[in-house]
Amino acid sequence: MDSWDFLRLRAATLHDLHQFVPENYYGSLPSYEVESWKLDYELGKKLLFSSSHLGITARQRCAGDLLMRLGLCGAVAASLELFEDEDTRNDAKQKLALMEAELPEFVRLYAEYLSKDEAKPLLAILAKKSETKAIGAWPWGGYETALLRKLALAVESLWNLYDPSDPSTAPTNEQVEDFLKKRGVPDRTAEIMATILRADGLPRGRRK
């Protein structure tokens, strides 16, 4: 998703949550500032987990969940250039890629509460992303299994930022295995999948 997609999703959730946004909550901050994203995260988190908002609907709570995740992604993305340490910056990039890869699931959950007309522009964002990915489809084409989806998600989340000229940008096998295990892949299968995904000639272990 590009920055415009993020802002469209943000606008949709804030429209649903307007009654819970404190007066002058954002002040004069523009929507693309890191502080705005942090405020989005705090507001979404509060609405998602707080029991004090008795009048909040399931739709609004789902909107709060999405706003929290958008805010976290936006804050991390806007802060990347502030990290002076390259390893820390690369770790943040990998975590951001993972969070962004999981966003479509929460967009779909939110869209289930919307009318057809309301959901259409949000689902179009996901459709655009799917079309972009299809251009570079993997060799198995339209064939898909649960493990292949998780394999592709690992590539998108952990390997897309890999720069062959900079080995420090590559995830370790252990990071890939942990990612897959958290998604229900058996230990031995996760180990094999991580080996399959490892770049040719790249040694195991922490990259230097």
C-alpha positions in Angstrom: 0.0 0.0 0.0 1.2 3.5 -0.7 0.9 6.5 1.6 -2.4 7.6 -0.2 -3.9 4.2 0.6 -3.0 4.6 4.2 -4.6 8.0 4.4 -7.8 6.7 2.8 -8.0 3.9 5.3 -7.3 6.3 8.1 -10.0 8.7 7.0 -12.5 5.8 6.9 -11.8 4.7 10.4 -11.8 8.2 11.9 -15.1 8.9 10.2 -16.5 5.9 12.2 -14.8 7.0 15.4 -15.4 10.8 15.3 -17.6 10.8 18.4 -14.7 9.3 20.4 -12.0 11.7 19.2 -11.3 14.3 21.9 -11.7 17.9 20.9 -8.5 19.3 19.4 -6.9 15.8 19.8 -4.7 16.3 16.7 -4.3 20.1 17.0 -2.8 21.5 13.8 -0.7 18.4 13.0 -0.8 17.3 9.4 -2.0 13.7 8.9 1.4 12.5 7.5 3.5 13.6 10.6 4.9 10.9 12.8 3.1 12.5 15.9 -0.3 12.1 14.1 0.4 8.4 13.5 1.4 8.0 17.2 -1.9 9.7 18.2 -3.8 7.3 15.9 -2.1 4.4 17.5 -3.0 5.5 21.0 -6.6 6.3 20.1 -7.1 3.0 18.3 -5.6 1.1 21.2 -7.7 2.8 23.8 -10.9 2.2 21.8 -10.0 -1.5 21.1 -9.1 -2.5 24.7 -10.9 0.0 26.9 -14.1 -1.1 28.6 -15.1 2.5 29.5 -16.7 3.2 26.1 -19.9 1.4 26.7 -21.6 2.8 23.6 -19.0 1.6 21.2 -20.3 -0.7 18.5 -18.5 -3.8 17.1 -18.0 -1.8 13.8 -16.3 1.0 15.8 -14.2 -1.4 17.8 -13.0 -3.0 14.6 -12.3 0.5 13.2 -10.2 1.2 16.3 -8.2 -2.0 15.8 -7.4 -1.0 12.2 -6.6 2.6 13.2 -4.2 1.3 15.9 -2.4 -0.8 13.3 -2.3 2.0 10.7 -0.9 4.3 13.3 1.8 1.9 14.3 2.8 1.3 10.7 2.8 5.0 9.9 4.8 5.9 13.0 7.5 3.3 12.2 7.7 4.2 8.5 8.0 7.9 9.4 10.8 7.2 11.9 13.0 4.9 9.8 15.4 7.7 8.8 15.8 8.6 12.5 17.7 5.4 13.3 21.4 6.0 13.1 22.4 2.4 13.7 22.0 0.4 10.4 21.1 -2.9 12.1 18.4 -1.2 14.1 17.0 0.5 11.0 17.0 -2.8 9.1 15.2 -4.6 11.9 12.6 -1.8 12.0 12.2 -2.2 8.2 11.6 -6.0 8.5 9.0 -5.4 11.3 7.3 -2.8 9.3 7.1 -5.1 6.3 5.5 -7.8 8.5 2.9 -5.4 9.9 2.0 -4.1 6.5 1.7 -7.6 5.2 -0.9 -8.3 7.9 -2.9 -5.1 7.3 -5.1 -6.5 4.5 -6.6 -9.1 6.9 -7.8 -6.3 9.3 -9.1 -4.2 6.4 -11.2 -7.1 5.3 -12.5 -7.6 8.9 -13.5 -4.0 9.1 -15.1 -4.1 5.7 -17.4 -6.9 6.8 -19.2 -4.3 9.0 -19.6 -1.8 6.2 -22.3 -1.4 3.6 -21.4 -2.6 0.1 -20.9 1.0 -1.1 -18.7 1.9 1.9 -16.6 -1.2 1.6 -16.0 -1.0 -2.1 -13.2 1.7 -2.1 -11.4 0.0 0.8 -11.5 -3.5 -0.9 -10.3 -1.8 -4.1 -7.1 -0.9 -2.3 -6.5 -4.6 -1.6 -7.4 -5.6 -5.1 -4.9 -3.2 -6.4 -2.2 -4.7 -4.2 -3.2 -8.2 -5.4 -3.0 -7.2 -9.1 0.5 -5.7 -8.5 1.7 -8.9 -6.9 0.2 -11.1 -9.7 2.5 -9.4 -12.2 5.5 -11.2 -10.6 3.6 -14.4 -9.9 5.7 -17.3 -8.6 6.2 -20.5 -10.8 3.2 -22.3 -9.4 0.9 -19.6 -10.9 -2.7 -20.0 -9.6 -2.0 -23.1 -7.6 -2.0 -22.5 -3.9 -1.9 -24.3 -0.6 -1.9 -23.1 3.0 1.9 -23.7 3.2 2.6 -21.9 0.0 0.6 -18.9 1.2 2.8 -18.8 4.4 5.9 -19.3 2.3 4.9 -16.3 0.1 4.0 -14.2 3.2 7.5 -15.0 4.7 9.1 -13.7 1.5 7.0 -10.5 1.4 7.5 -9.8 5.1 11.1 -10.8 5.6 13.0 -11.1 2.3 11.6 -8.3 0.2 14.0 -5.8 1.8 17.1 -8.0 1.1 19.8 -6.2 -0.8 22.4 -8.7 -2.2 25.1 -6.1 -1.9 24.4 -5.7 1.8 24.2 -9.1 3.6 23.1 -7.4 6.9 19.7 -6.8 5.3 19.0 -10.5 5.1 16.9 -12.2 7.8 18.5 -15.2 9.5 17.0 -18.7 9.2 16.0 -18.6 12.8 14.0 -15.4 12.2 12.2 -17.0 9.2 11.6 -20.2 11.2 10.1 -18.3 14.1 7.9 -16.3 11.7 6.5 -19.5 10.2 6.1 -21.3 13.5 4.0 -18.5 14.9 1.7 -19.1 11.9 1.2 -22.8 12.7 4.0 -24.3 10.6 5.5 -27.4 12.2 9.1 -27.0 13.4 10.8 -29.3 10.9 8.7 -27.9 8.0 9.6 -24.3 9.1 13.3 -25.2 9.1 13.0 -26.6 5.5 11.0 -23.7 4.3 13.6 -21.2 5.8 16.4 -23.1 4.0 14.5 -23.0 0.7 14.1 -19.2 1.0 17.7 -18.4 2.0 19.6 -16.5 -0.7 22.1 -18.6 -2.6 25.6 -18.5 -1.0 24.4 -16.7 2.1 25.7 -18.3 5.3 23.5 -19.0 8.4 23.6 -16.7 11.4 23.7 -13.0 12.1 24.6 -10.9 9.1 27.7 -8.7 9.4 
